[in-house]
């Protein structure tokens, strides 16, 4: 039997080849996909946020409790930022709801009193603002900057607090430049972010 060109879909096989053209194509695409996937895995650069501070303090609370209140506090004497979290069992309680308050240190955060800004330093030495003093009338509070977040994890009542931040200059923090000019650069003013 003589093979015609359209019988093999442009693949040339000897008569004794045990694999069909469809199977060879599938195998080729499988190998191609595996090589592309392994290339992405080997050269992945994203290790998460540049700042990730996990509090050395842990605590336990109500297994099915909810967060009632949370705040950031600066301990002047210890020079450490503290996350204070209050949990409640109000949704599960049939009688009087109970509250459970814990404090979690976030080491590695420094405070610039003149600017009212809290900073943390990344592993690469980049100083990144993570929080600032907010004044409303006569009350001062500490709030995270737009580039930072405090995560309160409490699966099954075991509490962990993590402060994460990226650089304010990170492209993810700002809309892209005007699309009419593809060579436009995106300038970020740190003072606009902090004020």
Secondary structure, DSSP 8 states (H G I E B T S, - for coil): ----GGGTTT----TT--S-HHHHHHHHHHHHHHHHHHHHHHT----S-SEEEE-S--EE--TT-EEEEEEEEEETTTTEEEEEEEEE-TTT-SSS--EEEEEEEETTEEEETTTTEEEEE-TTS-EEEEEEEEEETTEEEEEE-TTEEEEEE-GGGEEEEEEEE--TTSGGGS----TT-TT------HHHHH-
